[in-house]
Amino acid sequence: MSNNETQQLIEHVSLELQGMKDLGMRVPFDPKSLSDKQKAEIVEYRDGGMKISQIADLLVSLH
């Protein structure tokens, strides 16, 4: 995955998380300030075939 693709992926997940938060769902961290660990997890989960919504759900449940 190129740097540009990685940045786009992280942005898509961030937007998904912000949307969840806007709907009143519990998101225990700032979707606009993801940690390096969270960014690495996003790439790892996507490489494993997960969809963006699944990645967002998993990040919320793990934190």
NORURQUI-V920983 format. One record per residue. RES is the residue in three letters. SS is DSSP state (hx for helix, st for strand, lp for the rest). D_FIRST is the distance of its C-alpha to the first C-alpha in whole Angstrom. Layout:
res = (RES & RES)
ss = (SS & SS)
d_first = (D_FIRST & D_FIRST)
This chain:
res = (MET & SER & ASN & ASN & GLU & THR & GLN & GLN & LEU & ILE & GLU & HIS & VAL & SER & LEU & GLU & LEU & GLN & GLY & MET & LYS & ASP & LEU & GLY & MET & ARG & VAL & PRO & PHE & ASP & PRO & LYS & SER & LEU & SER & ASP & LYS & GLN & LYS & ALA & GLU & ILE & VAL & GLU & TYR & ARG & ASP & GLY & GLY & MET & LYS & ILE & SER & GLN & ILE & ALA & ASP & LEU & LEU & VAL & SER & LEU & HIS)
ss = (lp & lp & hx & hx & hx & hx & hx & hx & hx & hx & hx & hx & hx & hx & hx & hx & hx & hx & hx & hx & hx & hx & lp & lp & lp & lp & lp & lp & lp & lp & lp & lp & lp & lp & lp & hx & hx & hx & hx & hx & hx & hx & hx & hx & hx & hx & hx & lp & lp & lp & lp & hx & hx & hx & hx & hx & hx & hx & hx & hx & hx & hx & lp)
d_first = (0 & 4 & 7 & 8 & 6 & 6 & 10 & 11 & 10 & 12 & 15 & 15 & 16 & 18 & 20 & 20 & 22 & 24 & 25 & 26 & 28 & 30 & 31 & 33 & 30 & 30 & 27 & 28 & 26 & 25 & 22 & 22 & 21 & 19 & 19 & 17 & 17 & 17 & 13 & 12 & 14 & 12 & 9 & 11 & 13 & 10 & 9 & 13 & 13 & 15 & 15 & 15 & 19 & 19 & 17 & 19 & 22 & 21 & 20 & 24 & 25 & 24 & 25)
